[in-house]
Amino acid sequence: MRYYEQKEEEVFQSLGSSQNGLAREEAARRRERFGPNRLADAKQKSLARRFFEQMANPMIIVLIVSAILSGIIGEMVDMTVILLVVVLNAILGVVQESKSEKAIQALQAMTTTRSKVRRSGTVQEVDSHSLVPGDVVLLEAGDAVPADMRLFRMSNLKIDESALTGESVPVEKSPKALSASGGKQVPLGDRLNMAYMGCNVVYGRGEGVVTATGMKTEMGKIAGTLAKTREEATPLQQKLNQLSNVLSIGVLAICAFVFVFDLLRSGNFSSASILNTFMLAVSLAVAAVPEGLAAVVTIVLSIGVTNLSKRNAIIRKLTAVETLGCTQVICTDKTGTLTQNRMTVTDFYGDAELLPR
């Protein structure tokens, strides 16, 4: 519903509320109906799933095949070492990602906010997660907007909406109803009588009635869209996958050539000769596989995660460490972020020289 097009009285009527806020009993009923005012948490992966995801890597699969072949030819020490490298590599990846998940959860717990609401005509402070549509929320400088709301009363209220629109310049709000020509929607950044979850009050004070909570908010819609996006391989994963494919094809081709060539050269096609030649080809395949590559990559990425954590950056997935370094294009809002949309004199040039400012 386009609450920004409605007048104050119409908004309260649509939401079944008033300037005095909801009654406590009604707020409790609505919370059961609408649920908590929070974004949906990402589905947590079990340790077993994380472990096997570490294994679902072409390079790791090549190592596992190499370990099996080592066992076939009786090289039990090589088989044990390769499997140990594979397991330790998976454990290291799981531990690092689990640490990042716990750190993110701790940050989310720390950022749980409290909001001032008016219920039954009385101002009280409640957990922001308990807000429901129809609640009247009081905002002042320094507050985080806890939900989407239609503003109806304010004094010099300015809100930083950069998290939602990309505009770094605070927006001065107005309680007047808005309308767009041709029945079109007013762009998000131009809805001066609305405040949205995730934005911050930087100046003044105001009051608004909650119109949407949780995943129904504009921020929730963005989060829902992001959750549906398909995860793609990072540049590093693509290169490693290519290396694994080339390595697998190359090793198989060379081993097949060695197997056939050695049999033809010897001219002995007995079962014992074929078995010995096969063992030789398998030994060559095992020797050609770089057993330490996967472990080296994981260790290097873990070091990168550790170094970034010292700079207060939390990396959820190890492979994301390398991705930022491969970034070639950054799409960002220009006005208010890179520029101020103003022509400004920076230097004076006259009489064939730069003049002092």
C-alpha positions, 0 to 999 in steps of 0.5 A: 500500500502507498502510505506516502500518498495518504494523509495522516488520518487515512494512514491511521485508519488503514493501520487501525491505530491512532496517535496514541498508539496501539493498546498493549493487548492489540500489540501482542495480538499483532505480534503473533500475527505478523511475527518478530520485527527482524530480517530472516536469518540465513539457514544454518549449515550443519558441521557435516554439510560444511565439511562435505562442501569443503570436499566438493572441490575438483582439486580435492576429488583429484586428491581422493582419487590419487589416495585410492590409487595409492592404496591400489598399488600398495603405497599405504604411506602415500595414501595415508598422507594424502587423506590426512592432507585432505581431511586437515584441509577440510577441517581448517576450512570448516573451523575458519568459516565457523569462527566467522559465523559466530563473530557475525552472530555476536555482532548481530546480538550486540546491535539489537536496538531498543525503540521508544513507542507510544502505546495506550498513550504512554511512551515506553521503551521496547525491544525493536524486534517487538514492533508491529504495524500500527505502533507509533515510534518516536525518533531522535538524533542518533536513533536507528530507524527500527521499521518502515514507517509513515512520518506524521510529526517532526522537527527538523528531522533529517535521516541518513538513507545511504544504506538503502538508496546510496545517497550519503547526504541526509534527507530532510523529511516532511509530513505532507502526503506525496503523489506522482504524475500518471499514477506512478510510484514515487521513487524510494529516495523521494518519499520525504514522509517515510522512514525505512528500516536500516536508516539512521536519524542524524538530526532533529526528532519526529514521530511515525506510525509503523507500516511494515516490519521484518521481511515486509520492509524495503530492507527485508525485500532486498534481503529476500532477493539476495537470499535467492541469488545463486552463488557463483564460483569466485575467480580463484575457484574457477582457476583451481577448477580449470587446473583440476580439469586440465590436470585430470585430463593430462594425467589420464592421457599420459598414463594411458599413453605410458600404459599402451606404449610400455605394453607395445614396447615389451611385446608381452601381453600376459596378465602379469605384464599388464598388471605391472604396467598398470601399476606403473601407470597408476604410480605415475598418476599419483606422482603427478598430482600436487597433493599440497596445493589444496592445503597451501591455498586454504592456509594462504586464504586463512592467513588473509582472513586473520589479517583482515580480522585484525582490521575489523573485517569479518570474512564469512567464506575463505574464498571471498578473501581473494575475490575483492582483489579481482574486482574490476568494476564497482557500481556505486551511486555518484551524487552525494557519494563521489560528487555533491552535484555542485559546480565548485571553483578550485583554482584561479587562472589569470595572467598566464599563471595560477593565482593564489586562493 
